[in-house]
């Protein structure tokens, strides 16, 4: 199973948790924590009723960005591991659009890695969201930060370590 992927099917949480746990098991102090983030389609946005979402991605670049995020995680938290899967296509209310699993020796580190990864996905991944409402539709601005922008990376780090 891949640690980084763009998929059209329902996102797997348990298999990703097992994958990152196994990756960290024999590193340093081993794996003492696995955290997950599951981004779920909500039924309202800015007071409007959402019918469903459609995500699009430039897949080759998105996977490169996920690789970059994983490398940044390895640089910042040397004993940790992260998996990032993002779903594209039509996604219904209550379904997951992104799953991140992070494993580390300690829970604090695993939480930080997970938070950092989703912040970076939102900042730099070429994934776009089209929201369909009861009264129309709108594209949501996607990633706008330059992946090399150290200020943006620092902001993601500060969010993860707050």
NUDREN-669561 format. One record per atom (N, C-alpha, C): z negated, y, x negated; atom name; residue in one letter. Coordinates in steps of 0.1 Angstrom, whole numbers, plus 5000, padded with zeros to 4 digits. Layout:
N
    zz    yy    xx  site  code
     Z     Y     X    CA     A
...
***
This chain:
162
    zz    yy    xx  site  code
  5000  4988  4991     N     X
  5000  5000  5000    CA     X
  5000  5012  4991     C     X
  5008  5022  4995     N     X
  5009  5035  4987    CA     X
  4997  5044  4990     C     X
  4992  5051  4980     N     X
  4982  5061  4982    CA     X
  4987  5074  4988     C     X
  5000  5077  4987     N     X
  5006  5089  4991    CA     X
  5018  5086  4999     C     X
  5019  5092  5012     N     X
  5030  5088  5020    CA     X
  5033  5098  5031     C     X
  5045  5099  5035     N     X
  5049  5106  5048    CA     X
  5054  5094  5057     C     X
  5049  5094  5069     N     X
  5052  5082  5078    CA     X
  5054  5087  5092     C     X
  5061  5079  5100     N     X
  5063  5082  5114    CA     X
  5054  5074  5123     C     X
  5047  5064  5118     N     X
  5038  5055  5126    CA     X
  5024  5060  5126     C     X
  5015  5054  5134     N     X
  5001  5057  5135    CA     X
  4995  5056  5121     C     X
  4986  5065  5118     N     X
  4981  5066  5104    CA     X
  4969  5055  5103     C     X
  4970  5048  5091     N     X
  4959  5038  5089    CA     X
  4947  5044  5082     C     X
  4936  5043  5087     N     X
  4924  5048  5081    CA     X
  4917  5037  5073     C     X
  4914  5026  5079     N     X
  4907  5016  5072    CA     X
  4914  5011  5059     C     X
  4927  5008  5060     N     X
  4934  5003  5047    CA     X
  4933  5014  5036     C     X
  4934  5027  5040     N     X
  4933  5037  5029    CA     X
  4919  5038  5023     C     X
  4909  5036  5032     N     X
  4895  5036  5027    CA     X
  4893  5025  5017     C     X
  4898  5013  5020     N     X
  4897  5001  5011    CA     X
  4905  5004  4998     C     X
  4917  5010  4999     N     X
  4925  5012  4988    CA     X
  4918  5021  4978     C     X
  4913  5033  4982     N     X
  4906  5042  4973    CA     X
  4893  5036  4968     C     X
  4886  5029  4976     N     X
  4873  5023  4971    CA     X
  4876  5013  4960     C     X
  4887  5005  4962     N     X
  4890  4995  4951    CA     X
  4895  5002  4938     C     X
  4901  5013  4940     N     X
  4906  5021  4928    CA     X
  4894  5026  4920     C     X
  4884  5030  4926     N     X
  4872  5037  4920    CA     X
  4861  5026  4916     C     X
  4862  5015  4922     N     X
  4851  5005  4920    CA     X
  4847  5002  4905     C     X
  4857  5002  4897     N     X
  4854  4999  4883    CA     X
  4854  5011  4873     C     X
  4854  5023  4879     N     X
  4854  5035  4870    CA     X
  4840  5040  4869     C     X
  4836  5044  4857     N     X
  4823  5051  4855    CA     X
  4812  5044  4862     C     X
  4806  5051  4871     N     X
  4794  5046  4879    CA     X
  4799  5038  4891     C     X
  4812  5036  4893     N     X
  4817  5029  4904    CA     X
  4818  5037  4917     C     X
  4821  5031  4928     N     X
  4823  5038  4940    CA     X
  4810  5037  4949     C     X
  4804  5048  4951     N     X
  4793  5049  4960    CA     X
  4795  5056  4973     C     X
  4808  5062  4975     N     X
  4811  5069  4987    CA     X
  4826  5069  4989     C     X
  4829  5068  5002     N     X
  4843  5070  5006    CA     X
  4842  5080  5018     C     X
  4849  5091  5017     N     X
  4850  5100  5028    CA     X
  4864  5101  5034     C     X
  4865  5104  5046     N     X
  4878  5106  5052    CA     X
  4879  5119  5060     C     X
  4891  5124  5060     N     X
  4894  5135  5069    CA     X
  4906  5130  5078     C     X
  4905  5132  5091     N     X
  4915  5129  5100    CA     X
  4918  5141  5108     C     X
  4930  5147  5106     N     X
  4935  5158  5114    CA     X
  4941  5154  5127     C     X
  4935  5158  5138     N     X
  4939  5153  5151    CA     X
  4945  5164  5160     C     X
  4955  5161  5167     N     X
  4962  5171  5176    CA     X
  4952  5174  5187     C     X
  4949  5187  5188     N     X
  4940  5192  5199    CA     X
  4948  5196  5211     C     X
  4942  5197  5222     N     X
  4948  5200  5235    CA     X
  4951  5215  5238     C     X
  4945  5224  5230     N     X
  4947  5238  5232    CA     X
  4949  5245  5218     C     X
  4956  5256  5218     N     X
  4957  5264  5206    CA     X
  4958  5279  5211     C     X
  4949  5287  5206     N     X
  4948  5301  5210    CA     X
  4949  5303  5225     C     X
  4941  5295  5232     N     X
  4941  5296  5247    CA     X
  4952  5290  5254     C     X
  4962  5284  5248     N     X
  4974  5278  5254    CA     X
  4972  5263  5254     C     X
  4976  5257  5265     N     X
  4976  5242  5266    CA     X
  4987  5236  5259     C     X
  4984  5227  5249     N     X
  4994  5220  5241    CA     X
  4998  5207  5248     C     X
  5011  5205  5249     N     X
  5017  5193  5254    CA     X
  5018  5182  5243     C     X
  5023  5186  5231     N     X
  5024  5177  5220    CA     X
  5029  5185  5208     C     X
  5029  5179  5196     N     X
  5034  5185  5184    CA     X
  5045  5177  5178     C     X
  5053  5184  5170     N     X
  5063  5177  5162    CA     X
  5062  5182  5148     C     X
  5061  5173  5139     N     X
  5060  5177  5125    CA     X
  5073  5173  5118     C     X
  5077  5182  5108     N     X
  5088  5179  5100    CA     X
  5084  5181  5085     C     X
  5090  5174  5076     N     X
  5087  5176  5062    CA     X
  5099  5174  5053     C     X
  5099  5181  5042     N     X
  5109  5178  5032    CA     X
  5103  5167  5024     C     X
  5106  5154  5027     N     X
  5098  5143  5022    CA     X
  5097  5141  5007     C     X
  5108  5142  5000     N     X
  5107  5141  4985    CA     X
  5098  5151  4979     C     X
  5099  5163  4983     N     X
  5091  5174  4978    CA     X
  5076  5172  4983     C     X
  5074  5168  4995     N     X
  5061  5166  5000    CA     X
  5054  5156  4992     C     X
  5060  5145  4989     N     X
  5054  5134  4981    CA     X
  5051  5139  4967     C     X
  5060  5147  4961     N     X
  5057  5153  4948    CA     X
  5045  5162  4949     C     X
  5043  5170  4960     N     X
  5032  5178  4962    CA     X
  5019  5170  4963     C     X
  5020  5159  4970     N     X
  5008  5150  4972    CA     X
  5004  5144  4958     C     X
  5014  5141  4950     N     X
  5012  5136  4936    CA     X
  5005  5147  4928     C     X
  5009  5159  4930     N     X
  5003  5171  4923    CA     X
  4988  5172  4927     C     X
  4986  5171  4940     N     X
  4972  5172  4945    CA     X
  4963  5161  4939     C     X
  4969  5149  4939     N     X
  4961  5138  4933    CA     X
  4958  5140  4918     C     X
  4968  5146  4911     N     X
  4966  5149  4897    CA     X
  4955  5160  4895     C     X
  4955  5170  4904     N     X
  4945  5181  4904    CA     X
  4931  5175  4906     C     X
  4931  5166  4916     N     X
  4918  5159  4919    CA     X
  4913  5151  4906     C     X
  4922  5144  4900     N     X
  4918  5136  4888    CA     X
  4914  5146  4877     C     X
  4920  5157  4876     N     X
  4916  5167  4865    CA     X
  4902  5173  4868     C     X
  4899  5176  4881     N     X
  4887  5183  4885    CA     X
  4875  5173  4887     C     X
  4878  5161  4892     N     X
  4868  5151  4895    CA     X
  4873  5138  4889     C     X
  4870  5136  4876     N     X
  4877  5125  4868    CA     X
  4874  5111  4873     C     X
  4863  5108  4880     N     X
  4861  5095  4885    CA     X
  4865  5092  4899     C     X
  4871  5102  4905     N     X
  4875  5101  4919    CA     X
  4889  5097  4922     C     X
  4892  5093  4934     N     X
  4905  5089  4938    CA     X
  4908  5095  4952     C     X
  4920  5098  4955     N     X
  4924  5104  4968    CA     X
  4937  5097  4973     C     X
  4937  5095  4986     N     X
  4949  5090  4993    CA     X
  4953  5101  5004     C     X
  4965  5104  5005     N     X
  4970  5114  5015    CA     X
  4982  5108  5022     C     X
  4981  5107  5035     N     X
  4992  5103  5044    CA     X
  4994  5113  5054     C     X
  5006  5118  5056     N     X
  5009  5128  5067    CA     X
  5020  5122  5076     C     X
  5018  5124  5088     N     X
  5027  5118  5098    CA     X
  5037  5129  5102     C     X
  5049  5125  5105     N     X
  5060  5134  5110    CA     X
  5065  5128  5123     C     X
  5073  5137  5130     N     X
  5078  5133  5143    CA     X
  5069  5138  5154     C     X
  5071  5132  5166     N     X
  5063  5136  5177    CA     X
  5049  5130  5177     C     X
  5039  5138  5179     N     X
  5025  5134  5179    CA     X
  5018  5139  5191     C     X
  5012  5130  5198     N     X
  5005  5134  5211    CA     X
  4991  5139  5209     C     X
  4986  5145  5219     N     X
  4972  5150  5219    CA     X
  4963  5138  5216     C     X
  4953  5141  5207     N     X
  4944  5130  5203    CA     X
  4948  5121  5192     C     X
  4961  5122  5188     N     X
  4966  5113  5177    CA     X
  4965  5121  5164     C     X
  4964  5113  5153     N     X
  4962  5119  5140    CA     X
  4975  5123  5134     C     X
  4975  5135  5127     N     X
  4987  5140  5120    CA     X
  4985  5138  5105     C     X
  4973  5138  5100     N     X
  4971  5136  5086    CA     X
  4958  5129  5084     C     X
  4958  5120  5074     N     X
  4946  5113  5070    CA     X
  4944  5114  5055     C     X
  4932  5117  5051     N     X
  4929  5118  5036    CA     X
  4917  5109  5034     C     X
  4917  5101  5024     N     X
  4906  5093  5021    CA     X
  4903  5096  5006     C     X
  4890  5098  5003     N     X
  4886  5101  4990    CA     X
  4874  5092  4986     C     X
  4875  5087  4974     N     X
  4864  5078  4969    CA     X
  4859  5084  4956     C     X
  4845  5083  4954     N     X
  4839  5087  4942    CA     X
  4826  5080  4940     C     X
  4819  5082  4929     N     X
  4806  5076  4927    CA     X
  4795  5081  4936     C     X
  4796  5093  4940     N     X
  4786  5099  4949    CA     X
  4792  5107  4961     C     X
  4784  5108  4972     N     X
  4789  5113  4984    CA     X
  4794  5128  4983     C     X
  4786  5136  4975     N     X
  4789  5150  4974    CA     X
  4803  5151  4968     C     X
  4806  5144  4957     N     X
  4819  5144  4951    CA     X
  4830  5140  4960     C     X
  4828  5129  4968     N     X
  4838  5124  4977    CA     X
  4841  5134  4988     C     X
  4830  5141  4993     N     X
  4833  5151  5003    CA     X
  4841  5163  4997     C     X
  4838  5167  4985     N     X
  4845  5178  4978    CA     X
  4859  5174  4976     C     X
  4862  5162  4972     N     X
  4876  5158  4969    CA     X
  4884  5158  4982     C     X
  4878  5153  4993     N     X
  4885  5152  5006    CA     X
  4888  5167  5011     C     X
  4878  5176  5010     N     X
  4880  5189  5014    CA     X
  4890  5197  5006     C     X
  4890  5195  4993     N     X
  4899  5201  4984    CA     X
  4913  5196  4987     C     X
  4915  5183  4989     N     X
  4928  5178  4992    CA     X
  4934  5183  5005     C     X
  4927  5185  5016     N     X
  4933  5190  5028    CA     X
  4935  5205  5026     C     X
  4927  5212  5019     N     X
  4930  5226  5017    CA     X
  4943  5228  5009     C     X
  4945  5220  4999     N     X
  4958  5221  4991    CA     X
  4970  5216  4999     C     X
  4968  5206  5008     N     X
  4979  5202  5016    CA     X
  4983  5214  5025     C     X
  4974  5220  5031     N     X
  4977  5232  5040    CA     X
  4983  5243  5032     C     X
  4979  5245  5019     N     X
  4984  5256  5011    CA     X
  4998  5253  5006     C     X
  5001  5241  5001     N     X
  5014  5239  4993    CA     X
  5023  5228  4998     C     X
  5019  5220  5007     N     X
  5028  5209  5012    CA     X
  5039  5214  5021     C     X
  5052  5210  5018     N     X
  5063  5214  5027    CA     X
  5063  5206  5040     C     X
  5054  5208  5048     N     X
  5052  5202  5061    CA     X
  5051  5213  5072     C     X
  5059  5212  5083     N     X
  5060  5222  5093    CA     X
  5056  5217  5106     C     X
  5049  5225  5114     N     X
  5044  5220  5127    CA     X
  5051  5229  5138     C     X
  5056  5221  5148     N     X
  5062  5228  5160    CA     X
  5053  5224  5172     C     X
  5047  5234  5178     N     X
  5038  5232  5189    CA     X
  5046  5234  5202     C     X
  5044  5224  5211     N     X
  5050  5225  5224    CA     X
  5038  5227  5234     C     X
  5039  5239  5242     N     X
  5029  5243  5251    CA     X
  5035  5241  5265     C     X
  5026  5242  5275     N     X
  5030  5242  5289    CA     X
  5040  5253  5292     C     X
  5038  5264  5285     N     X
  5047  5276  5288    CA     X
  5056  5280  5277     C     X
  5060  5271  5268     N     X
  5069  5274  5257    CA     X
  5066  5266  5245     C     X
  5072  5271  5234     N     X
  5070  5264  5221    CA     X
  5070  5274  5210     C     X
  5064  5270  5198     N     X
  5063  5279  5187    CA     X
  5062  5271  5174     C     X
  5068  5276  5163     N     X
  5066  5270  5150    CA     X
  5054  5277  5144     C     X
  5045  5269  5137     N     X
  5034  5274  5131    CA     X
  5037  5275  5116     C     X
  5034  5287  5110     N     X
  5037  5289  5096    CA     X
  5031  5278  5088     C     X
  5039  5272  5079     N     X
  5034  5261  5070    CA     X
  5029  5267  5057     C     X
  5030  5258  5047     N     X
  5025  5261  5034    CA     X
  5032  5274  5028     C     X
  5024  5283  5023     N     X
  5030  5295  5018    CA     X
  5026  5298  5003     C     X
  5017  5291  4998     N     X
  5012  5293  4984    CA     X
  5021  5286  4974     C     X
  5023  5293  4963     N     X
  5030  5287  4952    CA     X
  5021  5277  4946     C     X
  5026  5264  4944     N     X
  5017  5254  4938    CA     X
  5011  5258  4924     C     X
  5017  5267  4917     N     X
  5012  5271  4904    CA     X
  5002  5283  4905     C     X
  5000  5288  4917     N     X
  4991  5299  4919    CA     X
  4977  5295  4917     C     X
  4971  5300  4906     N     X
  4957  5296  4903    CA     X
  4947  5302  4913     C     X
  4951  5314  4918     N     X
  4942  5320  4928    CA     X
  4941  5311  4940     C     X
  4952  5305  4945     N     X
  4952  5296  4957    CA     X
  4944  5284  4954     C     X
  4947  5278  4942     N     X
  4939  5266  4938    CA     X
  4924  5269  4937     C     X
  4921  5280  4932     N     X
  4907  5284  4931    CA     X
  4900  5286  4945     C     X
  4908  5291  4954     N     X
  4903  5292  4968    CA     X
  4901  5278  4974     C     X
  4910  5269  4972     N     X
  4908  5255  4977    CA     X
  4895  5249  4970     C     X
  4894  5252  4957     N     X
  4882  5246  4950    CA     X
  4869  5253  4956     C     X
  4869  5266  4959     N     X
  4857  5272  4964    CA     X
  4854  5267  4978     C     X
  4864  5264  4986     N     X
  4862  5259  4999    CA     X
  4856  5245  4998     C     X
  4861  5237  4989     N     X
  4856  5223  4987    CA     X
  4841  5223  4981     C     X
  4838  5233  4974     N     X
  4825  5233  4967    CA     X
  4815  5243  4973     C     X
  4818  5248  4985     N     X
  4809  5258  4992    CA     X
  4796  5251  4996     C     X
***
